[in-house]
Amino acid sequence: MGFVFFSAGEVSGDLSTSEVIKILSHKGIKCVGIGGRNMERAGMINITNTDETLTSSVGFSESIKYILPKLRLLRFVVSYLKKNVPDVVVLVDNQGFNLQLAKECKKLGIKTFYYFPPMVSVWGEGAKYKVAKYCDKIFCTFKRDYEIYKGVSDNAFYVGHPLVDRIRNNYSSKENYLKDFKKDTKKVLLLPGSRHQEINKLLSVFLDSVNWLLRDGRGDKLEFYLVAAHPSFMDKVKNEMAKRGLEGVIKVYLNNMDYALYDVADVVVASSGTTTLEMAIMGKPTIVTYIVSQLTYLVGRMLVKSRFISLPNILVGEEVFPELLQGAVNPENIANHVMKFLYDPQATDNVKDKLRELNLEGGAAIKVATEIERTVEN
């Protein structure tokens, strides 16, 4: 029986890795590592028994409080790998932690693969040399990154993006959810993020934008719903809604990985991140929001090669989804963009036309799992 160690630390990475683990587990390959609950449910033995996705963060100053815990985790993982040498270590996203782990694995002589390597097409190409030096195989989910990585490694592969298959394979029936709503209303979906940091910064603004929209003359024709990414967010969501008298006004769902729920929406208000790419694949007009510390924002602007921050806009090369950054994230701006999408058919049609240019390919999970299986068998 083969033995594979996985390292993931983001919600999106947890989901993407779980799809690979599920395939390998069914083939009798032992999967161990660190990550989230989806990886555990797919068959991974979690050596820390903690959900690492709950400590993920965006930004430089925002990550400071996690430095010492992450260093302790790194030491713990390296110690484990010295005593329990796997056939291969598979790193997934989370470059701040995983690049350090890749370096340690190289010292130990352990084969290392990187799935969702740093997006060098967006953040600059500096990381490509470290990834090529420390990793035996690089599985790229975007063609632009693949073109860059293959310039420094003969072991870079373009595998497609797992969201394509995930959305297709996790869709029950839109009608199941439409029963919760009135027939003649327009539906607005709120997605305030998958990190505590995002919830803390964006939730209150999203809820205030609902009240702003309700004061509009057409507010009675709108219905609102929010999908919480994690059970730990539910209490805060309900408390913030109660403060604003929005109980019964906003329907709240816990993310159940059924994309039919998202398909109910006519327009989406979302935090920047993987969610925006999910909505793009589904053709949903989306307002992208992003709030970080001023230091993080300024440093990010210096490092990021693109003038956009959301993946759909970066991939298409123009502002398909409106982006509200920092102080521009306020109830009035959100409400104005929501109303434009809802009542300007041309604006909606333009978005849907541009999103067809994404042209993402599927098959990522099976391709990555196949490469891992080959390595284990050899």
C-alpha positions as CSV (number, residue, x, y, z in Angstrom):
1,M,0.0,0.0,0.0
2,G,1.4,3.4,-1.0
3,F,1.8,6.3,1.4
4,V,1.1,9.9,0.4
5,F,1.4,13.0,2.7
6,F,-0.7,16.1,1.8
7,S,-0.4,19.7,3.0
8,A,-3.2,22.2,2.5
9,G,-4.2,25.2,4.5
10,E,-6.9,27.1,2.5
11,V,-10.6,26.3,2.2
12,S,-10.2,26.0,-1.6
13,G,-7.1,23.9,-1.2
14,D,-9.0,21.6,1.3
15,L,-11.7,21.0,-1.3
16,S,-9.4,20.5,-4.2
17,T,-7.2,18.1,-2.3
18,S,-10.2,16.1,-1.0
19,E,-11.1,15.2,-4.6
20,V,-7.6,13.8,-5.2
21,I,-7.6,12.0,-1.8
22,K,-11.0,10.4,-2.6
23,I,-9.6,8.8,-5.8
24,L,-6.4,7.6,-4.1
25,S,-8.2,6.2,-1.1
26,H,-10.5,4.1,-3.3
27,K,-7.3,2.6,-4.7
28,G,-6.1,1.6,-1.3
29,I,-3.4,4.3,-1.1
30,K,-2.8,5.6,2.5
31,C,-3.4,9.4,2.7
32,V,-2.0,11.3,5.7
33,G,-1.4,15.0,6.2
34,I,-2.6,18.4,7.4
35,G,-5.6,20.3,6.1
36,G,-9.3,20.6,6.5
37,R,-12.4,18.6,7.2
38,N,-13.1,17.9,3.6
39,M,-9.8,16.1,3.3
40,E,-10.6,14.1,6.4
41,R,-14.0,13.1,5.0
42,A,-12.3,12.0,1.8
43,G,-10.1,9.5,3.7
44,M,-7.1,11.4,4.9
45,I,-5.7,10.8,8.4
46,N,-5.1,14.3,9.9
47,I,-1.9,14.2,12.0
48,T,-2.9,17.3,14.0
49,N,-6.7,16.7,14.2
50,T,-7.2,20.5,13.7
51,D,-8.8,22.3,10.8
52,E,-5.9,24.3,9.3
53,T,-8.3,26.3,7.0
54,L,-9.5,28.2,10.0
55,T,-6.2,30.0,10.4
56,S,-5.7,31.0,6.8
57,S,-5.5,34.7,6.1
58,V,-5.0,37.2,3.3
59,G,-2.2,39.8,3.5
60,F,1.0,40.6,5.2
61,S,0.1,42.3,8.5
62,E,-2.9,40.0,8.8
63,S,-0.7,37.0,8.9
64,I,1.6,38.1,11.7
65,K,-0.4,36.5,14.5
66,Y,-0.1,33.2,12.7
67,I,3.7,33.2,12.3
68,L,4.6,31.4,15.5
69,P,1.8,28.8,15.2
70,K,2.8,28.1,11.6
71,L,6.5,27.7,12.6
72,R,5.5,25.2,15.3
73,L,3.3,23.3,12.7
74,L,6.2,23.2,10.3
75,R,8.5,21.7,12.9
76,F,5.9,19.2,13.8
77,V,5.3,18.2,10.2
78,V,9.0,17.9,9.5
79,S,9.5,15.8,12.6
80,Y,6.7,13.5,11.5
81,L,8.1,13.1,8.0
82,K,11.5,12.1,9.4
83,K,9.9,9.3,11.3
84,N,7.3,8.4,8.7
85,V,8.7,8.8,5.2
86,P,6.0,8.9,2.5
87,D,6.4,7.9,-1.1
88,V,5.6,11.5,-2.0
89,V,4.5,14.8,-0.3
90,V,1.8,16.7,-2.2
91,L,1.7,20.5,-1.4
92,V,-1.5,22.4,-2.3
93,D,-1.6,26.2,-2.6
94,N,-0.8,28.0,0.8
95,Q,2.6,29.1,-0.5
96,G,3.8,30.8,2.6
97,F,3.9,27.5,4.5
98,N,4.3,25.0,1.7
99,L,7.4,26.6,0.1
100,Q,9.1,26.2,3.4
101,L,7.9,22.6,3.7
102,A,9.1,21.9,0.1
103,K,12.6,23.1,1.1
104,E,12.6,20.8,4.1
105,C,11.4,17.8,2.0
106,K,14.2,18.5,-0.4
107,K,16.7,18.2,2.4
108,L,15.1,14.9,3.5
109,G,15.2,13.5,0.0
110,I,11.4,13.1,-0.2
111,K,9.7,13.4,-3.6
112,T,7.5,16.5,-3.6
113,F,4.7,17.6,-5.9
114,Y,3.0,21.0,-5.9
115,Y,-0.7,21.2,-6.9
116,F,-1.9,24.9,-7.3
117,P,1.7,26.3,-7.2
118,P,2.1,30.0,-6.6
119,M,0.3,32.1,-9.3
120,V,3.5,33.5,-10.9
121,S,1.5,35.0,-13.7
122,V,-0.1,37.3,-11.1
123,W,2.3,37.7,-8.2
124,G,5.5,37.9,-10.2
125,E,7.9,35.1,-11.3
126,G,10.2,35.1,-8.3
127,A,8.7,32.0,-6.7
128,K,9.1,29.9,-9.9
129,Y,12.8,29.2,-9.1
130,K,12.1,27.9,-5.6
131,V,9.2,25.7,-6.8
132,A,11.3,24.3,-9.6
133,K,14.3,23.7,-7.3
134,Y,12.3,22.0,-4.5
135,C,9.5,20.2,-6.3
136,D,9.7,17.1,-8.5
137,K,6.4,17.8,-10.3
138,I,4.4,21.0,-10.7
139,F,0.7,20.7,-11.4
140,C,-0.6,24.0,-12.9
141,T,-4.3,24.9,-13.0
142,F,-3.9,27.9,-15.3
143,K,-2.2,27.9,-18.7
144,R,-0.4,31.2,-18.0
145,D,1.3,29.7,-15.0
146,Y,2.1,26.6,-16.9
147,E,3.9,28.5,-19.6
148,I,6.1,30.2,-17.0
149,Y,6.9,27.1,-15.0
150,K,7.7,25.0,-18.0
151,G,10.4,27.6,-18.7
152,V,12.3,26.6,-15.5
153,S,11.2,22.9,-15.1
154,D,10.7,19.9,-17.4
155,N,8.3,18.6,-14.8
156,A,5.6,21.2,-15.1
157,F,2.1,20.0,-16.2
158,Y,-1.1,21.8,-17.1
159,V,-3.9,19.7,-15.5
160,G,-6.9,22.0,-15.8
161,H,-9.0,23.5,-13.0
162,P,-11.0,21.3,-10.5
163,L,-13.8,23.8,-10.3
164,V,-15.0,22.8,-13.7
165,D,-15.7,19.3,-12.6
166,R,-16.7,20.3,-9.1
167,I,-19.6,22.5,-10.3
168,R,-20.8,19.9,-12.8
169,N,-20.6,17.0,-10.3
170,N,-22.2,18.8,-7.4
171,Y,-25.4,20.2,-8.8
172,S,-28.8,18.8,-7.7
173,S,-31.7,20.8,-8.9
174,K,-32.3,24.6,-8.9
175,E,-36.0,23.9,-8.4
176,N,-35.2,22.4,-4.9
177,Y,-34.1,25.8,-3.7
178,L,-36.4,28.0,-5.7
179,K,-39.2,26.6,-3.5
180,D,-37.8,28.8,-0.7
181,F,-38.3,32.0,-2.7
182,K,-41.2,33.9,-4.3
183,K,-41.6,33.4,-8.1
184,D,-41.7,37.1,-9.1
185,T,-38.6,38.4,-7.3
186,K,-35.0,39.0,-8.1
187,K,-32.5,37.1,-5.9
188,V,-29.4,38.6,-4.5
189,L,-26.7,36.2,-3.1
190,L,-24.2,37.3,-0.4
191,L,-20.9,35.5,-0.1
192,P,-18.8,37.3,2.6
193,G,-15.9,34.9,2.5
194,S,-14.4,31.7,3.8
195,R,-11.9,33.2,6.4
196,H,-12.7,34.8,9.7
197,Q,-10.7,37.8,8.5
198,E,-13.1,38.3,5.6
199,I,-16.2,37.8,7.7
200,N,-15.0,40.4,10.2
201,K,-14.4,43.0,7.5
202,L,-17.1,42.3,5.0
203,L,-20.2,40.9,6.7
204,S,-21.4,44.1,8.3
205,V,-21.0,46.0,5.0
206,F,-22.9,43.3,3.1
207,L,-25.8,43.4,5.5
208,D,-25.9,47.2,5.5
209,S,-26.1,47.1,1.7
210,V,-29.2,44.9,2.1
211,N,-30.9,47.7,4.1
212,W,-29.8,50.2,1.5
213,L,-31.4,48.1,-1.2
214,L,-34.6,47.7,0.7
215,R,-35.0,51.5,0.9
216,D,-34.9,51.7,-2.9
217,G,-38.3,52.0,-4.5
218,R,-37.8,48.5,-6.1
219,G,-36.6,46.9,-2.8
220,D,-39.8,45.0,-2.4
221,K,-39.0,43.0,-5.6
222,L,-35.8,41.7,-4.1
223,E,-35.0,38.6,-2.0
224,F,-31.7,38.0,-0.3
225,Y,-29.8,34.9,0.8
226,L,-26.4,34.3,2.3
227,V,-24.3,31.2,2.2
228,A,-22.0,30.7,5.2
229,A,-18.7,28.9,4.2
230,H,-18.2,27.3,7.6
231,P,-20.4,26.4,10.6
232,S,-18.2,28.6,12.9
233,F,-19.5,31.7,11.0
234,M,-23.2,31.1,11.7
235,D,-23.4,32.7,15.1
236,K,-21.8,35.9,13.9
237,V,-24.0,36.0,10.9
238,K,-27.2,35.7,12.9
239,N,-26.0,38.2,15.5
240,E,-25.1,40.8,12.9
241,M,-28.5,40.3,11.2
242,A,-30.3,40.7,14.5
243,K,-28.6,44.0,15.1
244,R,-30.0,45.3,11.8
245,G,-33.5,43.8,12.1
246,L,-32.8,41.5,9.1
247,E,-34.0,38.2,10.6
248,G,-36.5,36.8,8.2
249,V,-35.3,39.2,5.5
250,I,-32.1,37.2,4.6
251,K,-32.3,33.5,4.2
252,V,-29.1,31.8,5.6
253,Y,-27.7,28.6,4.3
254,L,-24.7,26.6,5.3
255,N,-22.5,25.7,2.4
256,N,-23.5,22.2,1.4
257,M,-21.4,22.0,-1.8
258,D,-24.5,22.0,-4.0
259,Y,-24.0,24.6,-6.8
260,A,-27.7,24.6,-7.6
261,L,-28.1,26.8,-4.5
262,Y,-25.8,29.4,-6.1
263,D,-27.6,29.1,-9.4
264,V,-30.8,30.6,-7.8
265,A,-29.0,34.0,-7.7
266,D,-29.6,36.8,-10.3
267,V,-26.6,38.7,-8.9
268,V,-23.9,38.0,-6.4
269,V,-21.9,40.1,-3.9
270,A,-18.8,38.2,-3.0
271,S,-15.4,38.5,-1.3
272,S,-12.4,38.3,-3.6
273,G,-11.1,34.7,-4.0
274,T,-11.9,31.4,-5.5
275,T,-15.6,32.1,-5.1
276,T,-15.5,34.7,-7.8
277,L,-14.1,32.1,-10.2
278,E,-16.9,29.7,-9.2
279,M,-19.5,32.4,-10.0
280,A,-17.7,33.2,-13.3
281,I,-17.9,29.6,-14.4
282,M,-21.6,29.6,-13.6
283,G,-22.1,32.9,-15.5
284,K,-23.3,34.9,-12.5
285,P,-22.8,38.7,-12.5
286,T,-20.8,39.4,-9.4
287,I,-19.6,42.4,-7.4
288,V,-16.2,41.6,-6.0
289,T,-15.2,43.2,-2.7
290,Y,-11.7,43.3,-1.0
291,I,-10.7,44.8,2.3
292,V,-7.3,44.3,3.9
293,S,-4.9,46.4,6.0
294,Q,-3.5,49.5,4.2
295,L,0.0,48.0,4.5
296,T,-1.1,44.8,2.8
297,Y,-2.9,46.7,0.1
298,L,0.1,48.9,-0.7
299,V,2.5,46.1,-0.8
300,G,0.2,44.0,-2.8
301,R,-0.2,46.7,-5.4
302,M,3.6,46.8,-5.8
303,L,3.9,43.0,-6.2
304,V,0.8,42.1,-8.3
305,K,1.4,42.3,-12.0
306,S,-2.3,42.7,-12.9
307,R,-4.3,45.8,-12.2
308,F,-7.2,43.5,-11.1
309,I,-7.5,41.4,-8.0
310,S,-10.2,38.9,-8.9
311,L,-9.3,35.8,-10.9
312,P,-12.0,36.2,-13.6
313,N,-10.8,39.7,-14.4
314,I,-7.2,38.7,-14.4
315,L,-7.8,35.8,-16.7
316,V,-10.0,37.7,-19.2
317,G,-7.7,40.8,-19.0
318,E,-10.4,43.4,-18.3
319,E,-12.9,44.3,-15.6
320,V,-15.7,41.9,-16.3
321,F,-16.8,41.9,-12.6
322,P,-16.8,45.3,-10.9
323,E,-14.2,45.4,-8.1
324,L,-14.7,47.4,-5.0
325,L,-11.5,47.8,-3.0
326,Q,-10.8,49.1,0.5
327,G,-12.9,52.3,1.2
328,A,-14.9,51.7,-2.0
329,V,-16.5,48.7,-0.2
330,N,-19.6,50.5,1.2
331,P,-23.3,49.9,1.1
332,E,-24.1,52.6,-1.5
333,N,-21.6,51.3,-4.0
334,I,-22.6,47.7,-3.6
335,A,-26.3,48.6,-3.9
336,N,-25.7,50.7,-7.1
337,H,-23.8,47.8,-8.8
338,V,-26.5,45.3,-7.7
339,M,-29.2,47.5,-9.2
340,K,-27.3,48.0,-12.4
341,F,-27.0,44.2,-12.9
342,L,-30.6,43.6,-12.0
343,Y,-32.2,46.3,-14.2
344,D,-29.7,46.9,-17.0
345,P,-29.9,43.8,-19.3
346,Q,-27.1,45.0,-21.4
347,A,-24.7,45.1,-18.4
348,T,-25.6,41.5,-17.6
349,D,-25.3,40.3,-21.2
350,N,-21.9,41.9,-21.5
351,V,-20.6,40.1,-18.4
352,K,-21.9,36.7,-19.6
353,D,-20.4,37.2,-23.1
354,K,-17.0,38.1,-21.6
355,L,-17.0,35.1,-19.2
356,R,-17.2,32.7,-22.1
357,E,-13.6,33.7,-22.8
358,L,-12.4,31.9,-19.6
359,N,-12.4,28.6,-21.4
360,L,-11.2,26.6,-18.4
361,E,-10.6,22.8,-18.8
362,G,-11.6,20.1,-16.3
363,G,-10.1,16.8,-15.3
364,A,-7.6,18.2,-12.8
365,A,-8.3,15.8,-9.9
366,I,-8.0,12.6,-11.9
367,K,-4.8,13.8,-13.7
368,V,-3.1,14.7,-10.4
369,A,-4.2,11.4,-8.7
370,T,-2.9,9.4,-11.7
371,E,0.5,11.1,-11.5
372,I,0.6,10.4,-7.7
373,E,-0.4,6.8,-8.2
374,R,2.3,6.2,-10.8
375,T,4.9,7.5,-8.4
376,V,3.6,5.3,-5.5
377,E,3.6,2.2,-7.8
378,N,7.2,2.9,-8.9
